[in-house]
């Protein structure tokens, strides 16, 4: 019996800027030709800086008891900023819980983001102009939601794209594979983004999978897959733009693995010092996405101290205003009773009546 090879595959790796801010001229030329001009470059930088300012403020609020458990994004800002920058306002986003940059890019008032982490479900009730589903803490379950939305949009003939995010730990879940399989079979216009930040809480990447890349898991689903430098905002935008354009043209889904590093805690309930090697952290500090992009903008004579101060001040004002709005919010206590069942059972009606007496 003859032995013959029936399949072979590979995964491309995309990097536009190295950790010193040096640029791949060919890819840069392609990006600039595609419409990424001075204002867009400044916009990318502003969004990443704002995400970091928001992150630092949120951690402080949590430590002061003014916010509940929070998932920081330090070191990963380029992933959600770069990828969502490739979307249109009417596209759909199905987030997990570490997509601060995406909300900023899409123009969502940050009070909603903060309200959610302050314990108000109303923070998930965004204005109808935003096609963004609620925050999803269960790992990778929302990948199926994204696949379903994409399949529905294709069936209805809508020229829209869905983008969804999970961490490297999400690629160990059954929902992850089911979603990729459905999207692949039905050619759904979905861009799956895996934030490979090397840690799923305290479990390292090497214990998540024996696969050389997470991106290659898309091969089994018959969909395009690519790995990109998650600390390079231009690489993330470039990779996402190709995936989004392909999905919009009816060419099906893409799986993007963004290689980065979580520079700190998984959430504010976590102590990373118990498991993250100090030398590893120091190595990744040199690859900081904001610092890297700043070097590039400086070389392009776009960045200067005046611009830096302006962006930081704007970010601080925007975040402080959002905090004031979120902390001023007062929830309607009846929601916890009315929004559980389609028809409220007698037990809840009695509890609602009792709660009303206390509220008065």
N, C-alpha and C positions, 0 to 999 in steps of 0.2 A: 504494500500500500504506500503510495506516495505521500510524503508530508509536505504540505504547502502552507504558507502564511496567508491567513484570511483577513488579518487586520493589523495595522501598526499606526500609532499616533504619537503626537508630541504636543508640547505646550510652549507657546511663545512667552517671553518675559519682556515687559515694556518698562523702560526708564528714559525719561527725557532729561531730568536734572540729577546729577550725582550729589553726594552729600556736601560737596564744596560749592555747589551752585553752578558747576560747569554744565553746559547744555549740549545736547545732541543737535547739531545745526540742521540736519535733514528733517528731523521730527519737529523742531521749532518752526522751520519754514512752513511745514504742512499745517501746523496749528495756526500760525499767523495768517496764512492764506485762507484758512477756514473761518476767519472772522474774530479770532481772539486778539483784540487790539489792546491799547494802553488802558482804557477804562475797564475792560474785562479783567485784565491782569491785576489792576488795583482792587477790583471787586473780589477776586479770589483771595487776595491777601487780607482785605478788610473782613471778609467772612471768617477766615481762620483765626484772626486775632480776636474777633468778637466771640467766637466759640470758646477760646481760651479764657477770656475775661469772664464769660458766663460760667464756665467751669469752676474757676477759682472762687467766684462769688457764691455759687451753689454749695461748694464744699464748706465754706465758712458759715453759711446759713444752717447747714446740717449740723455742724459742730456746736452751733449756738442753740440748737433745739428748735430752729425755725423752719426746718424742712426734714422730711423723712429720708429713708435710705436712698442714696443717689449714686448713679454710675458715671464716673468721670470719663472724659475722652482725651485727656492730655496725651499728645504724641500721635493721635490718630485723626487730627483735624482735617488733614488733606484728603482722607478717604471719602468722608461724607460731603465735604465741600466740593471736591473735584468731580465726583460722580453726579451729584444732583445738579451741578452747574450745566450739565448736558441735557437736562429736562426742560420741557415747556411747562407753563403754569397749569395747563389742563391735564397733564400726565398724572398718573397715580403713584403714590409712594406708600409702601407697607413697611413701617419701621419696626425695629426691635426696641431698644431702650438706651442706645448710645449714639443717637443721630443728631446731636446738637447742631452740627454744621449744616445739616440738611434743612432744619427748620429756619435757620437764618437765611440760607440761599433762597428758599421758597417764599420768604417774606412773612412767615407766620409771626404774629405778635408774641413776644417771648413770655408774656404773662401766662399764656396757656401752658407752655412747657413747665414753668415754675409751679403753677397751680397743681399740676398732676403730681409732682414730687412733694408737694405740701399736703397731699392726701385728698385732693378734690378731684373726683372723677370728671367734673365739668371741664377740667383741663384737656380732656380728650375730645371735647365737643367743640371742634374748630368751626369757624365760619364756613358756609357752604362753598365759598370760592376756592377752598383748599381741598384737593382730592388726596387727603392723607388719612389713613386709618388710625385707630387708637394705638397707643404704646402697647407693645406685646412683650411681657416679661417671660412667659413660658418659652423655652428655647426652641426656636425654629418652627414652631407650630404655624406661625404666620406665613411661612413659605408656601403652604398650601393655599392660603387666602390669596396670595399674590398670583399664583398659578391660575386659580379660579377666576379672579378678576380679569386676567389676561385672556383666558379662554372666552369669557363672556364678551369682552370688548371685540375680540376677533369675530365672534358669532354675529354681533350687532353691526359689524363693519365700521367701527370707530377707529380713527387714525390716532390712537393714543398708545402710550407705553407704560408699563408698570415697572417700578424699581423697588427692590426689597433688600434688606440687610440682615445678616446674622454674624456671629463670631465663629472662630475656628471650631469651638465646641459644638456649634450647631450642625456642623458637617458629620457629626456622629449620630445624629438623630434620624429615625425612620422617616419623619415628615420631610426632611431635606431631600432624601432620595425619591420619595413619592412625588414631591412637587416638581423636581427636575424631570422625572419620567413623564408626568402628565404634560408639562410644558413642551417637552421635546416631541411627544407623540402628536400633540395638537398644534404645534407650531405657534404657541402663545407668545405675544410680544412682551416678554418679561426679561429684565436684566437682574440676575441674582448676584449680589455682592457679598462676599465673605470677608469680614475683617479678620484677617489672620494676625492677631496681636500676640501670638505665641503662648498665651495662657487662657485656659477656660477655668476661671477662678484660680485654684492652685494646681490645676492639672496642666502640665506642659504639652506643647504641640506634639512632641514625640510620642506621647501616650494617647493622643487622640486618633492617630492613624499611622499606618506603616507606608502609606502612599508618599511618594517623593514630593508631590504637590497636592494641594487641595483642589486646584483648578482641574486636574485631570479627571476628577470625579464626574465632570460634565461629559466626558467622552462616552461613558457607559450609557448616558441618557441620549446620546446622539446629538448633542448641542455643542455650539462653539464654546471654547473655554480658553482663558488667558490669565496669566499671572502678571501683576504689575507692582511696581514699587509704591507701596502705600504711604510712604513719607514724601512722595514727589507729587505735588498737586497737579502739575501739568501732565504727568503720566496717567493719573487717575482720570482727569478730564478727557484726555486723548482716547484712552481705552473705553471709557463710558460712552463717549460720543460715537465711536464706531459701533458699539453694541446697540445704542439707542436708535441710531439711523437704520441699522439693519432690521431691528424689530419693527420700526415704523414702516419700512418697505415690505413687510410681510415675510421676512427671512428668518423669523423665529427667535428663540431665546439665546442668551449668552450667560455663562458663569464666569464671574471675575473674582479672582483671589487677590486681595490687596495685602501685601506683605508689610507688616508694621510691627510696632511693639507697644504694649500697654505701659506707659510710664507712671506706674503707681498702682493704686488699689483697683480691684475689680468693682467694688462698691464701697461706700463708706462704712459697711459692716465688716470689711475685710482688713487683714493686716498682711500686706505683701512682704514685709521684712522677714516673715517666717518661711518664705519659700523662694523669693526672687533673688538670684545671685547679684551681688553688688557690682561685680565687674561687668556683667551682662547689661545692667542698667547704664553704667558709664559708657559702654560701647554704643548703645543706642541713643544716648544723649547727643552724640556727635552727628546723628542723622535727623535731628529735629526738623520737622516739615516746615515750620514757620521760619526758622533761622535760614534754612536752605533756600527757601523762596525769596527771602529778603536779600540774600546775597545775589541772587539772579536779578532781581529788580534793581538793585544798586548798580550792577554791571550794565544794565540797560539804561541807566540814568533816569529811572522812574522813581526809585525810592530815595528819600532824604529824611533828615531829622524832622523837618517841618511836617511832612506827610505822616511820619510815624506818630508824632504827638497828636496830630489831628485825628487819626484813626483810633488811637487808644482813648482819646477823650470822648469821641463819638460812641465807642463801644461801651465805655463806662457809664455814660449818660443813658444809653439805651437799656443797659442791664439794670441800672438803679431804678429807672422808671418802671421797668417790668416787675421788679421786686415790690415796689410800692403798690402797683396795681394788683399783684397776686395776693399780697398780704391784706389788702383792703377787701378782698372778695369774701362774701358770706354765702355759704351754701344753703340751699333749700333742703332742710332735713327730711322733708317728705319724699324726696327722690329715692332714699334707701328702701322705702316701702313700696312705692308706686312702680318702680322700674325692675322688679324682680320677676313678677308673673304677668301674663297678659290679663288675667282676671285675678284680682287680689283675694286670697283665701281669708276666711273669717279670723284666723289667728293674727294675720298681719293687720287686718282692719282694727282689731282690738289694740294691738301694739301701737299703731298709728294714732289712735285716739288717746292712748296714755301719753305718748310722746308729745302730743299737742297740748295736753294739760301742763306738762313740765315747761314747754316752750313759752307758754303764756305767763 
